Amino acid sequence: MSEKLQMVQLSVVQLICGVDEAGRGPLAGPVYAAAVILDPARPIDGLDDSKKLSEKKRERLALEIREKALAFGIAFATVEEIDQINILQATLLAMRRAVDALPLQPTQALIDGNRCPQLAMPSRAIIGGDALEPAISAASILAKTMRDAEMLRIHADYPHYALDRHKGYDTAAHRAALEMYGPACFHRKSFAPVRALLEKL
């Protein structure tokens, strides 16, 4: 067997997926995660940590990732799950669901951060991986754009919380809306600022 053929077979066998989350810190909304297996034959320029990209560039890259990736999976953990099992465990749960949603079985998972979810394949945590590994960058972009879209959907029903502006994060505007209107069904009741308001009621 030629060396070139062996390399081709190895590249087919080694399916590395990048995994990242979006929405650990906000006071409202689900936490999302994505898993992406990139296609080496179809590189995507401009991949980076989603937080470093403009909204317009994230949206453009998200479309390109969906078009060019070998596979991707997107999943989330609900507000109720966050409150029941805590945000760390809910994040790991969303990551596991994202990997499980992949139509292809990866041979290894690269996880952004310092903790790995329980997966059926070997995994490795990489601190700052969303800026270091293109597959993790791609996952961060898909997770962020999907979560932002969900927060806009919630905003349409609850415009007085201005979720379109802060996406549920702990901003002065969000705190002011919470004080005025109280927590809604999409708020994380286990998070201290929301819990403190509920205790006043």
C-alpha positions in Angstrom: 0.0 0.0 0.0 1.4 3.4 -1.0 2.2 6.0 1.6 -0.2 8.4 -0.1 -3.1 5.9 0.1 -2.3 5.3 3.8 -2.5 9.0 4.5 -5.8 9.3 2.7 -7.2 6.4 4.7 -6.0 7.9 8.0 -7.6 11.2 7.1 -10.9 9.4 6.5 -10.6 7.5 9.8 -9.6 10.5 12.0 -12.7 12.6 12.4 -12.0 15.3 15.0 -14.9 17.3 16.3 -14.6 20.7 18.0 -17.1 21.4 20.8 -18.0 24.7 22.4 -20.9 26.3 24.3 -22.6 29.7 24.4 -24.6 31.2 27.2 -23.0 30.0 30.5 -23.0 33.5 32.1 -26.4 35.0 31.2 -29.3 35.3 33.7 -31.8 34.1 31.1 -32.3 31.6 28.4 -30.9 28.1 27.6 -27.2 27.2 27.3 -26.3 26.1 23.8 -23.5 23.9 22.5 -22.3 22.9 19.1 -20.0 20.2 17.7 -18.4 20.5 14.3 -16.3 18.2 12.1 -14.5 20.4 9.6 -13.7 19.2 6.1 -9.9 19.6 5.4 -10.7 19.8 1.7 -13.0 22.8 2.2 -11.2 25.3 4.5 -13.1 28.2 6.0 -11.3 31.5 6.3 -11.8 33.8 9.4 -12.7 31.2 12.0 -12.1 32.6 15.5 -13.6 32.8 19.0 -17.2 33.9 18.3 -16.8 36.6 21.0 -14.1 38.3 18.9 -16.3 38.5 15.8 -18.9 41.0 14.8 -22.5 39.8 14.7 -22.5 40.2 10.9 -19.3 38.1 10.5 -20.6 35.4 12.9 -23.8 35.1 10.8 -21.8 34.8 7.5 -19.4 32.3 9.0 -22.3 30.2 10.5 -23.8 29.8 7.0 -20.4 28.8 5.6 -19.8 26.3 8.4 -23.2 24.7 7.8 -22.4 24.5 4.0 -18.8 23.2 4.2 -18.4 21.2 7.4 -18.4 17.4 7.1 -20.9 17.4 10.0 -22.3 19.5 12.8 -24.6 19.1 15.7 -26.3 21.7 17.8 -28.1 21.2 21.1 -29.1 23.0 24.3 -30.0 22.5 28.0 -33.1 24.3 29.2 -33.5 26.9 31.9 -35.2 24.2 34.0 -32.2 21.9 33.6 -29.8 24.7 34.5 -31.7 25.3 37.7 -31.9 21.6 38.6 -28.3 20.5 38.0 -26.4 23.8 37.9 -24.9 25.6 34.9 -21.7 23.6 34.7 -23.5 20.3 34.5 -26.1 21.7 32.1 -23.3 23.0 29.9 -21.7 19.5 29.8 -25.1 18.0 29.1 -25.6 20.4 26.1 -22.2 19.5 24.8 -22.9 15.8 25.0 -26.2 16.3 23.2 -24.4 18.3 20.5 -21.9 15.5 19.9 -24.7 12.9 19.9 -26.5 15.0 17.3 -23.6 14.6 14.8 -24.5 12.5 11.8 -20.9 11.1 11.8 -19.2 9.5 14.7 -16.0 11.4 15.6 -12.9 9.6 16.7 -11.9 12.4 19.1 -13.5 15.5 20.6 -11.7 18.7 21.4 -13.6 20.6 24.1 -13.2 24.3 24.8 -12.4 24.9 28.5 -11.0 22.8 31.3 -13.7 20.1 31.6 -14.9 17.4 29.2 -18.4 15.9 29.1 -18.8 12.1 29.2 -18.6 11.0 25.6 -18.4 7.8 23.7 -15.0 8.8 22.2 -11.7 10.1 23.6 -11.9 13.8 24.4 -9.4 16.6 25.3 -10.1 19.9 27.0 -8.3 22.9 25.6 -8.4 26.2 27.6 -8.9 29.0 25.1 -9.5 26.4 22.4 -12.1 28.6 20.6 -9.2 30.8 19.5 -6.7 28.0 18.9 -8.5 25.1 17.2 -10.5 25.9 14.0 -13.1 23.2 14.7 -13.8 24.6 18.2 -14.0 28.1 16.7 -16.6 26.8 14.3 -18.5 25.2 17.1 -18.4 28.5 19.1 -19.8 30.4 16.1 -22.7 27.9 15.6 -23.6 27.8 19.3 -23.5 31.6 19.6 -25.6 32.3 16.6 -28.2 29.7 17.5 -28.5 31.0 21.1 -28.8 34.6 19.9 -31.6 33.5 17.5 -33.4 31.8 20.4 -33.1 35.0 22.6 -34.5 37.0 19.7 -37.4 34.6 19.5 -38.1 35.0 23.2 -37.7 38.8 22.8 -40.6 38.8 20.4 -42.9 37.6 23.1 -41.3 39.6 26.0 -40.0 42.8 24.4 -40.0 44.8 27.7 -36.9 42.8 28.8 -34.9 44.1 25.8 -33.3 40.7 25.2 -32.5 41.8 21.7 -29.9 44.2 23.2 -28.3 42.1 25.9 -29.3 38.5 25.0 -30.0 37.7 28.6 -26.6 38.8 30.0 -26.3 40.6 33.3 -26.3 44.2 32.2 -27.7 47.3 33.8 -30.6 47.4 31.4 -31.4 43.8 32.2 -31.2 44.4 35.9 -33.5 47.4 35.6 -36.1 45.3 33.6 -35.9 42.6 36.2 -36.5 45.1 39.0 -39.5 46.6 37.1 -41.2 43.4 35.8 -39.8 40.6 37.9 -38.3 37.4 36.6 -40.1 35.6 33.8 -40.2 31.9 32.9 -37.0 32.1 30.9 -34.9 33.5 33.7 -32.5 31.2 35.6 -33.9 31.1 39.1 -30.7 29.6 40.6 -28.6 32.6 39.5 -28.0 35.0 42.4 -29.5 38.2 41.0 -32.7 36.4 39.9 -32.9 34.4 43.1 -32.5 37.6 45.2 -35.5 39.2 43.4 -37.6 36.1 43.9 -36.9 36.1 47.6 -38.3 39.6 47.8 -41.6 38.5 46.4 
